[in-house]
Amino acid sequence: MFQQTPVYDRLVAERGDILVQVRGEADRIHRDLARVLPQTSVPRPSTPPSSSAPEQPPRAL
């Protein structure tokens, strides 16, 4: 995944680990959907999609 750097570590310390927060929200939504739509299977990727380009850190807004 993303190779951590001092800048990334500082952002995580200042703003929190956004990637972990997003992953947690995605898991929560997946559980909610599984409860609401039990007859429909909701596919869940086991690994993030791979690409040839290196992953970029989130940009500040």
N, C-alpha and C positions, 0 to 999 in steps of 0.2 A: 504494500500500500504506500502511503505517503512517507517518505523518509524525513524524519523530524530534523529540524534545524534550530539553532538558538532563537531565531526570529519566531518560528512556529511555537516553540516552547514558551516564549514570552507572551505571545498572543493567547495561548491556552491559559497561562497564569492570570492574564488581565481579563479575558472575556469568557473563559470556560472552554471546555472541549466541545465545540459545536458539532463535530462529526459524531461524537458519542451521544449528544442530545438528539440529533436527527435520527440516528439509528434507534434510540429508545422510543421516539415518537412513532417511527415506522413499525416497530414491533407492537406497540400499543394499538395502532390502527389495524394491523393485521389480526390481532386477537379480537378486536371489536367486530371486524368484518366476518371472521370465522364464527363468531357467536350469532350475528344477525343473519348471515347467509350460510347456514350449515349445509344445505344441499349443493351449494356451488363451491367447487374447490378454488381457492385463491392461490395461484402459484407464487412461490417465494423463492427468489434466487438464492442459491447457496453461497455464491461469491459475487462480488461486484463485477460489473461488466469490464472486460479488459479492452484496452485500446493501445495503439502503438505510441500515442503521445503520453509523456509523463503527467501524472496528476498534479494539478496546480493547487496551492493553498487557497482558501476562500478569500475573496477580495473584500475590502472594507467598503461600505456604502457611503 
